[in-house]
Amino acid sequence: MTTRSFELLDARDLERLAKLAIEDLYELFERRPETGRLYRDRLLMLCLCQGAAEHFVRHRQGVKDFDVWAFFSEHPERPFPHRRRGKKDFGPSRFGRHPADEGFEGRRVDILGRSIECGPGRTATACVQAWLRSGRTISARLIARRPVIVIHPAALRGVVLWDPVAGR
């Protein structure tokens, strides 16, 4: 077992990550009905971020784990729980397993979420890019240091939404 996998990600991998994240969010909304009531229908997009996204774009970072961020249109009652971190198992695959991830068959998938401003008439893409560009939070600043890849909705899967090297 190696700490990083240098296997390349493809469309099927991005689809699997999206399914795992959606499953995790559904489970959250079932366990926490109040969060579900506020955010079940406000998902803007799911994105692969951090090291795995860097590897997707540049093929040299390797994959330690997968970080998927769910971006929601902010509800006026309260923000999405920003400290919440879901965990899923990618399962057996060519990516192997990180040796420190006990109890996982494959690479760990961390699912995090943020509620962001997204007014009427603005696209999900524009809203997430504006949040990254704003750098108003530690999360936005950290995520913006590396590429951000859309994994859901399916029509945008694989789109590089943000790449600090390319200037967007």
C-alpha positions as CSV (number, residue, x, y, z in Angstrom):
1,M,0.0,0.0,0.0
2,T,1.3,3.4,-0.9
3,T,0.2,6.8,0.6
4,R,-0.6,8.2,-2.9
5,S,-2.0,6.7,-6.0
6,F,-0.8,8.0,-9.4
7,E,-3.5,6.4,-11.4
8,L,-5.4,8.9,-13.5
9,L,-9.0,9.7,-12.8
10,D,-11.6,9.3,-15.5
11,A,-15.3,10.1,-16.0
12,R,-16.4,6.9,-14.3
13,D,-14.4,7.9,-11.2
14,L,-16.0,11.3,-11.1
15,E,-19.4,9.8,-11.4
16,R,-18.7,7.4,-8.6
17,L,-17.5,10.3,-6.4
18,A,-20.7,12.2,-7.2
19,K,-22.9,9.2,-6.3
20,L,-21.0,8.7,-3.0
21,A,-21.4,12.3,-2.1
22,I,-25.1,12.4,-2.9
23,E,-25.6,9.2,-0.9
24,D,-23.8,10.8,2.1
25,L,-25.9,14.0,1.9
26,Y,-29.1,12.0,1.7
27,E,-28.1,10.2,4.8
28,L,-27.3,13.5,6.5
29,F,-30.7,14.9,5.6
30,E,-32.4,11.8,7.0
31,R,-30.5,12.0,10.3
32,R,-30.9,15.7,10.6
33,P,-34.4,16.6,9.2
34,E,-34.0,20.3,10.0
35,T,-30.9,20.5,7.8
36,G,-32.7,18.4,5.1
37,R,-35.7,20.8,5.2
38,L,-33.4,23.8,4.6
39,Y,-30.9,22.3,2.1
40,R,-32.3,19.2,0.4
41,D,-33.3,21.3,-2.7
42,R,-30.6,23.9,-2.6
43,L,-27.6,21.9,-4.0
44,L,-25.8,24.0,-6.6
45,M,-23.0,21.6,-7.5
46,L,-20.5,19.0,-6.2
47,C,-16.8,19.5,-6.8
48,L,-13.6,17.6,-6.5
49,C,-11.1,19.8,-4.7
50,Q,-7.6,19.9,-3.2
51,G,-5.0,17.2,-4.0
52,A,-7.1,14.8,-6.1
53,A,-8.3,17.8,-8.2
54,E,-4.7,18.9,-8.7
55,H,-3.9,15.4,-9.8
56,F,-6.9,15.3,-12.2
57,V,-5.6,18.4,-14.0
58,R,-1.8,18.0,-13.8
59,H,-1.3,14.3,-13.3
60,R,1.6,14.7,-10.9
61,Q,0.1,15.2,-7.4
62,G,-1.2,11.7,-6.8
63,V,-4.3,10.9,-4.8
64,K,-4.1,10.5,-1.0
65,D,-7.9,10.8,-0.6
66,F,-10.8,12.4,-2.3
67,D,-12.2,15.7,-1.1
68,V,-15.7,16.5,-2.4
69,W,-17.3,19.8,-1.6
70,A,-21.0,20.3,-1.8
71,F,-22.0,23.9,-2.6
72,F,-25.5,25.0,-1.6
73,S,-27.5,28.2,-2.2
74,E,-27.5,29.8,1.2
75,H,-30.8,29.5,3.1
76,P,-31.9,32.7,4.9
77,E,-32.6,30.8,8.1
78,R,-29.1,29.5,8.7
79,P,-26.0,28.3,6.9
80,F,-25.2,24.7,6.0
81,P,-23.3,23.1,8.9
82,H,-19.8,24.1,8.0
83,R,-17.9,21.8,10.4
84,R,-19.8,18.7,9.1
85,R,-17.5,16.2,7.3
86,G,-19.0,13.0,5.9
87,K,-16.8,10.0,5.1
88,K,-17.4,7.4,2.5
89,D,-15.2,4.5,1.1
90,F,-14.4,4.7,-2.6
91,G,-14.1,0.9,-2.4
92,P,-11.7,-1.4,-4.1
93,S,-10.2,0.2,-7.2
94,R,-7.0,0.8,-9.0
95,F,-6.4,3.7,-6.5
96,G,-5.7,1.3,-3.7
97,R,-6.1,2.3,-0.1
98,H,-4.1,4.8,2.0
99,P,-2.3,2.7,4.7
100,A,-3.5,5.0,7.5
101,D,-7.2,4.7,6.6
102,E,-8.2,1.8,8.9
103,G,-11.6,0.4,8.1
104,F,-11.6,1.5,4.5
105,E,-11.3,-0.9,1.5
106,G,-10.3,1.9,-0.8
107,R,-9.4,5.6,-0.7
108,R,-11.3,7.7,1.8
109,V,-13.8,10.2,0.4
110,D,-14.4,13.2,2.6
111,I,-17.6,15.2,1.9
112,L,-17.8,18.7,3.1
113,G,-20.4,21.4,2.4
114,R,-20.8,25.2,2.3
115,S,-23.8,27.4,1.8
116,I,-22.9,30.4,-0.5
117,E,-24.6,33.4,-1.9
118,C,-26.4,32.7,-5.1
119,G,-29.0,35.2,-6.1
120,P,-31.7,34.8,-8.7
121,G,-30.5,34.8,-12.3
122,R,-26.9,33.7,-11.4
123,T,-25.6,30.3,-12.5
124,A,-24.2,27.8,-10.0
125,T,-20.8,28.1,-11.8
126,A,-20.8,31.9,-11.4
127,C,-21.7,31.6,-7.7
128,V,-19.0,29.0,-6.8
129,Q,-16.4,31.0,-8.8
130,A,-17.4,34.2,-7.0
131,W,-17.1,32.4,-3.6
132,L,-13.6,31.1,-4.5
133,R,-12.5,34.5,-5.8
134,S,-13.8,36.3,-2.7
135,G,-11.4,34.6,-0.3
136,R,-13.7,35.6,2.5
137,T,-13.3,32.4,4.5
138,I,-10.3,30.1,5.3
139,S,-12.0,27.4,3.3
140,A,-12.4,29.5,0.2
141,R,-8.8,30.6,0.3
142,L,-7.5,27.0,0.8
143,I,-9.7,25.5,-1.9
144,A,-8.8,28.3,-4.4
145,R,-5.1,27.4,-4.2
146,R,-5.8,24.3,-6.4
147,P,-8.1,23.4,-9.3
148,V,-11.8,22.7,-8.6
149,I,-13.5,20.1,-10.8
150,V,-17.3,19.8,-11.2
151,I,-18.5,16.2,-10.6
152,H,-22.3,17.1,-10.4
153,P,-24.4,18.0,-12.2
154,A,-23.6,15.4,-14.8
155,A,-23.8,17.8,-17.7
156,L,-20.8,19.7,-16.3
157,R,-18.9,16.6,-15.0
158,G,-15.2,17.0,-15.6
159,V,-15.3,20.8,-16.2
160,V,-12.4,22.6,-14.6
161,L,-14.4,25.3,-12.7
162,W,-11.4,26.9,-11.2
163,D,-7.6,26.7,-11.8
164,P,-5.3,29.2,-10.1
165,V,-2.5,28.4,-12.5
166,A,-4.8,29.2,-15.6
167,G,-6.1,32.3,-13.8
168,R,-9.7,31.4,-13.3
